[in-house]
Amino acid sequence: MKEFPEKEERITEKERRNLDILDTIRRKREVSRAEISKITGLNIVTISNYVNSYVRNDLVHETGLDVSTGGRRPELLKLNKEFGYSIGVDLGAPHIVEDTYMIACLLDMSSKIVAKEKIEKVQEPQDKFIERIIKLISALIKKGGVDKSKIKGIGFGIWGPLDRYKGTARYAVENGGTISYTSIQKTVEEKFGMPSIVEHDSMVAALGEKWAGIGLEEGVENILFVCSDSSVGMIIKGELYYGATKSAGELNINPPGESPLHCWEGYNYGCCLRSRGIDLGIPAYARLYLESNKEVKSKISELTNNSPDKITLDIVAKAAKDGDKTAIKFLAEAGNYLGAKIAYLINLFNPEAVVIGRGIEKLGNVLFDAVESAARHWGYEEATRVVKIIPASLGEDTVAVGAGALVIQKIFAKIN
């Protein structure tokens, strides 16, 4: 059953060529061998040898002849999108907030979404959580209507630091709880009869945007995907960076028991070394501010009938969209905080692009203008001059699409 290695191995030269050639065919939709050679830098004989193998395996079809620019008319190649399918599952944000869902997408070989299902995420023990995952995947397969034997594998995007040796993911830094992702894999593989792979949600989100998003320019090789302020997925020189134990990318330090760091308790929802939460602490800040400044008139109070405990991220966003100055202040403050954190990442990694997602991309220009301003203020000019800071283009599907795309990448790499 285990077709996908748990311990990531260095990609071989043959696998790298497979990925470069097949991804070029996938992106271009119809392309000649000569054009693939030009894009990848591989000679035409090498391209032909690889392509002939893809045609024999029915992964690539020859679709006809292109217009000649002189000499023999080139044969066009097209990816067989129905060669197989993959399933990508987003196991949900790391903390339960309003409107938190697990999302599953069925993808064809071009990474197009064929079907999608979502189910509300709730606080529950691991056995019930796994039952919910089974229910979600079963509904997706039924909705997609494809032959189950053509589904090549299932990819999962999961929260928190991963330990590939123990097969665990830390559910929340604050309470130290862990979940066995190998138990999830074993149950799912036995139920559906297909291999699976688990990755950090920020890592597959980065892959999802590079693989299927619309915000990144072709050829971008160094990308950071920031999941709110809690973690970052890293693509370095075109490949995902995992770290020694597959736990790279966490943006927080582990909370000490008796902290000598005054900022830890001194700031209402954490200092820059601690995540404010998947919602950037915006609802918590709004509640605190409005409770302490009862004379302030705000659309937020109107929308919650003066009940601070009913304040949610969506309500603050709606009030800001309606022009409420207090709500705009909350989003701008959160944007300044996140922008400073991103500036540090830009200085450290010097990426071409930073993609921001995990739900906060829907907060719009007020937040992103503040993020952009703070990042460029705190970042070094040499790095900020080239970086592009953008919202996730795939929205709530980013992690699920990235997890499914990871399965497709494994198929592409291993094709003979």
BELCORDA-V828032 format. One record per residue. N is the residue number from 1. SS is DSSP state (H for helix, E for strand, - for the rest). PSI is psi in degrees with one decimal (* if undefined). D_CENTER is the distance of its C-alpha to the mean C-alpha in whole Angstrom. Layout:
n: <N/N>
ss: <SS/SS>
psi: <PSI/PSI>
d_center: <D_CENTER/D_CENTER>
//
This chain:
n: <1/2/3/4/5/6/7/8/9/10/11/12/13/14/15/16/17/18/19/20/21/22/23/24/25/26/27/28/29/30/31/32/33/34/35/36/37/38/39/40/41/42/43/44/45/46/47/48/49/50/51/52/53/54/55/56/57/58/59/60/61/62/63/64/65/66/67/68/69/70/71/72/73/74/75/76/77/78/79/80/81/82/83/84/85/86/87/88/89/90/91/92/93/94/95/96/97/98/99/100/101/102/103/104/105/106/107/108/109/110/111/112/113/114/115/116/117/118/119/120/121/122/123/124/125/126/127/128/129/130/131/132/133/134/135/136/137/138/139/140/141/142/143/144/145/146/147/148/149/150/151/152/153/154/155/156/157/158/159/160/161/162/163/164/165/166/167/168/169/170/171/172/173/174/175/176/177/178/179/180/181/182/183/184/185/186/187/188/189/190/191/192/193/194/195/196/197/198/199/200/201/202/203/204/205/206/207/208/209/210/211/212/213/214/215/216/217/218/219/220/221/222/223/224/225/226/227/228/229/230/231/232/233/234/235/236/237/238/239/240/241/242/243/244/245/246/247/248/249/250/251/252/253/254/255/256/257/258/259/260/261/262/263/264/265/266/267/268/269/270/271/272/273/274/275/276/277/278/279/280/281/282/283/284/285/286/287/288/289/290/291/292/293/294/295/296/297/298/299/300/301/302/303/304/305/306/307/308/309/310/311/312/313/314/315/316/317/318/319/320/321/322/323/324/325/326/327/328/329/330/331/332/333/334/335/336/337/338/339/340/341/342/343/344/345/346/347/348/349/350/351/352/353/354/355/356/357/358/359/360/361/362/363/364/365/366/367/368/369/370/371/372/373/374/375/376/377/378/379/380/381/382/383/384/385/386/387/388/389/390/391/392/393/394/395/396/397/398/399/400/401/402/403/404/405/406/407/408/409/410/411/412/413/414/415/416>
ss: <-/-/-/-/-/-/-/-/-/-/-/-/H/H/H/H/H/H/H/H/H/H/H/H/H/H/H/H/-/-/E/E/H/H/H/H/H/H/H/H/-/-/-/H/H/H/H/H/H/H/H/H/H/H/H/H/-/-/-/E/E/E/E/E/E/-/-/-/-/-/-/-/-/-/E/E/E/E/E/-/H/H/H/-/E/E/E/E/E/E/-/-/-/-/-/-/-/-/-/-/E/E/E/E/E/E/E/E/-/-/-/-/E/E/E/E/E/E/E/E/-/-/-/-/-/H/H/H/H/H/H/H/H/H/H/H/H/H/H/H/H/H/H/H/-/-/-/H/H/H/E/E/E/E/E/E/E/E/-/-/-/E/E/-/-/-/-/E/E/E/-/-/-/-/-/-/-/E/E/E/H/H/H/H/H/H/H/H/H/H/H/H/-/-/-/E/E/E/E/E/H/H/H/H/H/H/H/H/H/H/H/H/-/-/-/-/-/-/-/-/-/-/E/E/E/E/E/-/-/-/E/E/E/E/E/E/-/-/E/E/-/-/-/-/-/-/-/-/-/E/-/-/-/-/-/-/-/-/-/-/-/H/H/H/H/H/-/-/-/-/-/-/-/-/-/-/-/-/-/-/-/H/H/H/H/H/H/H/H/H/H/H/-/-/-/-/-/-/H/H/H/H/H/-/-/-/-/H/H/H/-/-/H/H/H/H/H/H/H/H/H/-/-/-/H/H/H/H/H/H/H/H/H/H/H/H/H/H/H/H/H/H/H/H/H/H/H/H/H/-/-/-/E/E/E/E/E/-/-/H/H/H/H/-/H/H/H/H/H/H/H/H/H/H/H/H/H/H/-/-/H/H/H/H/-/-/-/E/E/E/E/-/-/-/H/H/H/H/H/H/H/H/H/H/H/H/H/H/H/H/H/H/H/H/-/->
psi: <-38.3/90.8/-18.7/120.7/138.4/-41.3/118.7/129.4/158.4/137.6/135.7/167.1/-40.1/-42.4/-40.4/-41.9/-42.0/-48.8/-44.9/-45.7/-48.9/-34.3/-34.0/-44.1/-42.1/-46.5/-40.3/-17.0/-53.8/127.8/149.2/163.7/-39.5/-40.2/-38.2/-42.7/-42.6/-41.0/-42.9/-20.5/6.0/147.3/159.7/-32.6/-44.0/-44.7/-45.9/-41.0/-44.7/-44.8/-40.0/-37.7/-41.7/-39.1/-42.3/-35.3/-1.8/18.2/-28.4/139.5/144.0/122.8/-6.9/-169.2/139.3/168.1/132.9/140.8/16.2/121.3/-156.2/138.5/129.3/144.5/134.4/146.0/145.9/137.8/135.5/96.8/-23.6/14.8/-35.8/179.0/159.9/157.4/132.2/133.2/124.3/113.5/10.3/163.5/157.9/-21.2/143.2/114.6/-176.5/145.8/49.9/124.7/155.2/135.9/135.9/137.0/137.9/123.1/145.6/-177.4/-16.1/0.0/16.0/137.6/119.2/-37.7/156.0/140.5/149.5/150.7/140.6/139.2/134.4/165.2/119.1/159.5/163.8/-39.4/-38.8/-34.7/-43.7/-39.6/-38.1/-37.6/-44.1/-44.6/-41.9/-48.1/-39.6/-43.5/-37.7/-46.3/-42.4/-43.2/-38.0/-31.2/21.6/158.5/122.4/-28.7/-17.5/-4.2/116.9/-18.0/171.6/129.4/140.2/136.9/119.8/152.8/164.3/165.1/129.4/144.6/103.6/-22.7/-34.4/-16.3/35.9/158.9/135.2/119.2/-47.0/132.1/-36.2/-38.9/-2.3/8.8/146.3/160.2/143.0/107.2/-21.0/-30.1/-39.6/-48.4/-48.2/-46.0/-45.2/-43.6/-39.8/-37.2/-43.2/-8.5/38.8/152.5/161.3/163.7/143.5/134.5/161.7/139.8/-36.2/-32.1/-48.8/-27.4/-41.4/-44.2/-40.8/-44.6/-39.4/-38.8/-40.0/-2.6/173.4/-0.2/-13.9/139.0/150.1/136.9/-6.2/127.1/-17.8/106.5/137.7/131.9/114.7/113.7/95.9/-122.2/17.7/-31.3/165.4/130.6/136.8/123.8/115.3/122.4/39.1/-3.2/146.7/138.3/121.9/-29.2/-179.2/-37.2/17.2/20.0/15.5/149.6/-4.9/133.1/6.7/152.8/157.6/125.5/124.3/153.6/-57.3/95.4/127.4/-5.8/107.7/-30.1/-20.1/-48.6/-20.1/-25.3/139.8/-35.2/41.0/147.6/-172.1/-16.7/-4.1/138.3/138.2/-9.2/165.9/-21.7/15.1/17.4/11.5/-48.6/-40.3/-42.4/-42.0/-43.3/-47.9/-45.6/-46.7/-30.7/-32.5/-15.7/68.5/-18.3/-14.0/129.5/123.7/147.2/-27.7/-44.2/-38.4/-42.8/-21.9/10.2/43.6/32.5/95.7/-30.9/-12.1/1.1/127.5/169.7/-41.9/-36.5/-43.2/-42.1/-41.2/-43.7/-40.5/-39.9/-31.4/2.5/11.5/120.9/-35.2/-43.7/-40.3/-39.1/-42.8/-43.8/-39.7/-39.9/-43.9/-38.3/-39.1/-42.1/-48.4/-37.3/-37.7/-39.2/-40.4/-35.0/-41.5/-43.3/-39.3/-44.9/-37.2/-42.2/-17.4/54.9/164.0/-26.2/143.3/120.6/133.7/128.9/-151.4/32.1/-27.3/-9.3/-21.5/-4.3/-12.6/-162.6/-33.9/-49.3/-47.6/-33.1/-40.2/-40.8/-49.3/-46.3/-47.0/-40.1/-41.1/-25.3/-43.6/-18.5/156.3/140.3/-36.5/-32.5/-40.2/-20.1/-32.5/-18.6/144.9/124.6/116.8/156.7/155.5/129.4/-18.9/0.2/-134.8/-11.5/-4.5/-49.4/-44.9/-43.8/-42.1/-39.0/-40.4/-37.2/-31.7/-39.5/-44.5/-40.3/-40.9/-39.6/-47.2/-46.0/-36.5/-2.9/138.0/*>
d_center: <26/24/23/20/21/19/20/19/21/22/21/25/26/27/23/22/24/23/20/21/23/22/19/21/23/20/19/23/24/27/28/31/32/33/30/28/30/30/26/26/29/30/34/35/36/33/31/34/34/30/30/33/31/29/31/33/30/30/26/27/30/33/33/36/38/36/39/41/41/44/45/43/41/37/36/32/30/27/24/25/22/24/25/22/19/16/15/11/11/9/12/11/11/13/16/18/19/20/18/16/15/13/12/13/13/16/15/18/18/17/14/16/15/19/18/16/17/16/18/19/18/21/22/24/25/23/25/25/21/21/24/21/19/22/23/19/19/23/23/20/22/25/24/22/26/25/27/25/27/25/21/21/18/15/12/11/8/10/11/13/15/15/19/19/23/23/20/19/17/18/17/18/20/23/24/23/23/21/20/21/18/21/23/20/20/23/24/21/23/26/26/24/26/23/21/17/15/13/10/9/6/5/6/4/1/5/6/6/7/9/10/11/10/14/13/14/17/18/19/16/16/15/11/10/7/9/8/11/13/13/11/9/7/10/11/15/17/15/14/12/13/14/17/20/19/16/15/14/12/14/15/18/22/23/25/29/32/34/32/35/32/33/30/29/31/32/29/29/25/25/25/22/22/21/18/19/17/14/16/18/21/22/24/25/27/28/30/31/32/34/36/37/38/40/41/38/38/34/33/31/34/35/32/32/36/36/34/32/30/29/27/23/21/21/25/25/22/25/28/26/26/30/31/31/32/31/28/27/28/26/23/24/25/21/20/23/21/18/19/21/19/17/20/20/17/18/22/21/18/20/16/17/14/12/9/9/8/8/11/13/12/15/18/19/21/23/20/18/22/22/19/20/24/23/21/24/26/25/24/26/27/27/23/23/25/22/19/17/15/14/12/9/11/9/10/9/8/5/4/8/8/6/8/11/11/11/14/15/15/17/20/20/21/23/25/29>
//
